[in-house]
């Protein structure tokens, strides 16, 4: 037997679904194939008979009515705000923030609040097929502990603001704490960091420059709320004489590192600038609707070559961390805004939540596709339920028909964190108790 055909040892799992969706650019849906996970990585994607021959020691996972695909990536959220879900609904963004959210955070914000809120959010996201989330919140070291416990991948924003919170006193203090967290997490295989100046209306020019320097020094994404509301733009014109994107461009913040959260109100020239600079947009359709922020020009952005991913925003403004529902909303809204039924077809939307989001985070060489050598962030979605019949195209079903209740298995770096629809790393009863404790503190 030649070395090339010799059986390979130490395989962990051989996933045998009905469909494999590699999500590599140009890849097709595969039938009769298997995905082999060895330790934390994908060892192979190949025909089922060949997989069984090459990896005879693998534990076979039969998924006869399932689609297997890369884990979904939530490109913009505030995980710990799961503890504020439903606290102040049906209000404009400025009122919601200034009169309700910021005062509550001022009273409650702590290491423990962020840990418990992030753990609650991680459980919800994992059960919905999310294997990685891009966060923007305080106490990122506490969020990192929660993410490790849950077994979910995270890119944690190192928040920068001008005003004091229980986390830091001023922009310099936020940046100092951020540098400490970045250094502590630099070699973590599951947790990465981004620099997260909150928004143009909460961060001054000098602080933006310092945030850009920190991002450039360590090769980190720059995560910013940008052009979310019309009021934000008018306030910028009043205060600075220019729109927020123009101001950030003058500060050197608009480039391949920038992930602009929301990007709702953009002119043609601004979309062209984002494309020219290689910037990314995190589209949050449900939160944009709930806060009446507007309808983002997603199809127009993508037509210009802007890389757009999808996020849920926080559970306080959504109120779900449900990426599969965001996929459907993304596709439907894009068609309505563009006035074309062929705008943003299902395969593009699924790419936005997998390979495109990974590219935005600078993680395209590690996650976002099913390919040998990448980290084994993989999910299985059961398309066999009667409400999903018949199935002509699994990609269409994932975007338009399936829900998070159909997610049955989740692996992150090869570790099974959801099996048979049940969390393997977190006790739901403990989560409920923690959430109730915080509810009593939010609304005594």
N, C-alpha and C positions, 0 to 999 in steps of 0.2 A: 504493500500500500504506500503510495507516495505521500510525502508530507502535506501536499496540498489537499489530499482527500482524506487525511486522517481525522478521526472524530476529535472534536474540540471539547475540552473539559471545563469544569467549574461554571457552567451556565446556571443561572438562577431560575429564570422563568422562560417558557416558550409560549407566547400568547398566540392562540389560534382562533382569530375572529372570522366572521363572514367577510368583512371588508377591512382593508388597511388603507388609511389616508395618510401618505407620507408627508404631505404639505411642503415638500421641496418645490421650488419654482419649476413649473412644467411637468410635475409628476402627475400620474394618473391614479385613480382608485384601483386598488389591487384586490383581487379575489383569489382564494386558495393559497394565501401567503401567511407567513408567521412573522412575529416580531420577537427576537430573542434578547432578553435582558441578562447581562452578566454583571453582577455587582451593581455599581452605580451607573453603568452605561449601557447603551444599545450595542449589542454585539453584531446583529445582522437583521436585515429584512429580506426575506427570501421565500421561495416556494415552500409550502408546508412539508412536503416529503423530504426535501433537501435539508430543511431545518431539523427534522427528526433524526436524519442520518448524521448530520454534523454535530448535533448537540444532544446525544442520547441521554445524558444525565440531567437534562433540564426538566423542571417540574412543568408539565403541560397544563395550561390554563385554557379550557375549552370555552369559547365565546361564540356559539353558533349563530346567534342573531344580532351580533354586536358589530359596531364600527370601532376600530382602535385608531387613535390619532394623538398628536402631541397635546399635552395639557394646555388648557386655555390660559392666557396671560391677561390679567386685569391691569391695564396700563395707567390707570389713575384712580386712586382711592385714598380714603382716610380711615384706615381699618378700625382704630380704636373708637371711632364715632359710632360704631355699632351699638354702644351703650346709650347713645342719644337717639336711637331709632324712634321716630314718631313723636318726639318731644315737642316739636314746634312746626307743625305742618301748615301748608297752604298760605305761605307768606312770601313776599318778595325777598330776593337774596339779601339786599342791604338790611332790611328789617330783621330777617331771620338771623343774620350774623350778629348785628350790633345789639339787638334787644334780647336775644335768646341764647344763641350758641356761645358767643364769647363770654357773657356773664356766667353761664353754666360751667364752661371750661375754667374760668377763673376760680370758681369755688371748688371744683372737683379734680382738676388736673394734677396728676401725680404719676409716679412710676407704676403704682398698683393699678390705677385707672387704665393706663395705656396697655399694661400687660394683659389685664382681664378683657378689655375691649378688643384687643388684637386677637386673643385666643378665641373669643366668640366669633369674630369675623372670619378667622382662618377655618374654623369648623364649617361655617356656612359656605365659604368659597370652595373648600375641598369637596364637599358633598355635591357641589355644582360643577365639578370638573376643572376648577382653577388650580393650577399647580404653581403659579408665580403671581405675585402682586407687587405693583409699584406704588409705594406709600408716600404720603406727605403728612407727617404729624410729629408731635413732640415726644421726648423720651424714646428715641429710636433704639437705644440699648434695651429698654424694656420690651419693645416690639420684637427685637431680635430674639430675646429669650422665649417669647410666646411662639414665634414662628418655628424655632427649633423644636419646641415641645410638640407642636402640631405636625411637624415634618413638611412644612410648606416652604417653597422658595420665596424670598422677598428681596426687593430692591428698596431700601429704606431711605427716604428723603431726609437730609440734614437741614432742618427748617431754619430760615433766616427771616426775621421780622425786625422792625424798628422799636416796637413797643414791648413792655415787659409782660411776661407770663410766669407762672410758677416754674417754668423750665429754664428761662434765662432773662436777664435784665434789659439787654439792648442788643443791637446787631452784632457788636464785637463779641459779646458773650455767647450768642448763638453760634457764631462762626468758630469760636474757641471750643465749644462743646462738640460741634460737628467734626472738627479736626480730630478730637480725641476718639470719637466713635468710629470715624473712618479708619484710623490707625488700628483700633482694636479689631475691626472686622475685615481688614484688608485681605487676609488669607482664608476666610471662612468659605467653605465650598458651597454653602446653601444661602448665605446672606451677603448681599452686596449693598453699596450705598450710592446715592445720588445727592447732588447739591440742590436744595429746594428753597430758593427765595420765593416767598409765598405768592406775591403778585406785585405788579408795578405800583399799585395804590397803597401797599404796605411796606415797601422797601425803597430806600433812597438810592441815588446814583452811586455813591461811594460803596454802599453795601452790595449793590449789584456787581460792581467791578470786582470787589473782593470775592464774591461768590463765584464769578467766572474764573478768577485766578485759581481758586481751590479746585474747581471742576477740571480746569486744564492741567493743573499740576498732577492730578491723579487719574486722569482719563475717565472722569465720571459724567453721567448725564446731568443736564441742568433742567430741573423740573419746576415749571412755573405756571400758575393760572394766568391765562392771557386771552384778552378779547372775549370774555365770557358774557358781558352785558353791555348794552348801549350806555348805561350810566357810567361804567368804568371808562369808556372811551371819552365821553364828554368831560368827565372829571380830569382826565389826563390833558385834554385840550385846554381846559381852564387853568390847570396848574403848571403845565410844562409847554403849552403851545404846540404840542404834537400828539399824535395818537400813540398808544402804548407800544405797539410793535416798532414804530419808528424810533421811539426813545430807546428801547432795548437794543435796536440795531446800532444806534450811535454809541452805545456802551459796549459793543462787542459781544452781546449775549446771543445774537441770532446766528446760529451755525449748526453743524452736524450733532452737537451735543444737546441742543434745545429740544425738549419735549413740552410743547405748548398745550396745556390742559384746556379743553373746551374749544377754543378757536371758532366761536360762533359768528362773530361780526367781523368779517374780513372782506376788504375790497379786492377787486381783480389784481390790482398792483401789489397788495399785501400777500395774496396767494402766490403771485409770481416771485416775490421776494423770498418767501419760505422755501419755494422750490429751488431757487437759485442758491440759497444758502445751505440746502440739504437738511433743513430742520424737519421735525416730526410733530404730529398733532395727536393728542389723545382725545378721541371723540366720546362724549358721555351723553348719549341720547336721552335716557330716562331722566337724569338729573336736569338736563337743559329744559325738558318739557315741564317737569314738576315745579321748577323755580321760574318758569316762563322766561327763560333767558333768550330763547330763540331757536332757530333751526340752522344747524351748521351746514355749510356748503361742501359736504363730504365728497360727492361725485366730482365737483369742480376742482377740489384740492387734488384728488387722485389723478384726474385727467392731466393736471400740470406736473405730475410726478412727485407730489408731496407724499411722504410715507405717513399713513394714518392708521393708528391702532384704536382699540376700544377700551373704555373704562366704565366702571359703575359710578364713580365718585363715592362719597361716603354713604353709609346706610342712613345717616340723618337727613340726607337730601335726595333719597332715591325711592323707596326705602329698602331695597333688596341689593344684595351683592351677587346677582344672578347673571352671569355672563351669557348664558344661552338665551335668556330673554332679551339681552342687549343686542345680540346678533340679529334677531328677528326685527327689532325696532330699527336698528341701523339700516338694514336692507330696505324696509318699508318707507322710512322717512326719506332716504336718499332718492327713491323713485318719485315720491311726492314733491320734493324740493326741485328735482331736475325736470319733472314733467315727462319722464321716460320710464317705461316699464323695464327696459333693459339696463337701466343705470344700476351699478353695483350688484352684479349677480352673486349668487350664493357662494361660489368658490372664492370670490374676492373677499367677501365678508369673513369667511372662515380664515382666510390668510391674514386678515387684519388682526384677528385674535390669537394668532399663533406665530408664524414666521415673521410677519411684518412687525409685530410688537416686540419680538425678540431682537430684531434688527434695531429698533428704536432704542432699546436698552443697552445696545452694544453686546448682546449675548447671543447673536446669531450663530456663532461657532460652537455654542454649548446646548442651546435649547431651541424649541420652536418648530422642529421637524423630526421625523423618524428616519434616522440615518445612522449607520454604523459609526461609532465613535462619539456620538453626542450623548449628553446626560439622559438617563432614562426617566424623563418626565412624560408620562404616558397615561391616557385615560381610555376607558371602554364605555361606550354608550349603547344600551340595549335598544335596538330599533324593532324588536319583535312584538311589542305591545299592540293590541288590536287598534288602538287609536292612531297608530303609525302605519297601518296597512292600507294599500299595498305600498311597497317601497321600490320605486324605480331608480332613485338617485339618493344615496346616503348623504351626500353633501347638502342637497336641497332639504332633506329631512332634518338635518342638524340645525340648519338656519331657520327653517319655517315651521317645523312641526314638533320636534323633540323639546323636552323640558329638562330641568335639572333633576327631576325625579327619575329620569331614565339613565342617569349616570350610575354605573354599578361598581366600577373599579378605578382606582387612582394609584399610580406609582409616582413617587418623587425621588429622583436619583436612585431608582430601582427599589426603593422601600415601599411596600404596600401600605398606604395610609387610609384607603377606603377599599373595602372588600364586601361584595354582596350588598352594596349600598350603605354599609355601616362603617362609621369611623373606627379606625384601629389605634389611634394615638391619643384621643381625647374622650373623656367621659361626658356624654351629653347631660347627665344629671348634675354633675359638678358645674358645668357651664350654666345651667338654668339657675342654680343656687347663686352663683356669682352675679349673674345678670340681675336677679331679684334684689340682691343686696345693694347694687348700684342704683336700681330703680327707686328704692326707698330714699336714697340720698339725693337723687335728682329731683324727685317730687315727694318730699317728706309727708 
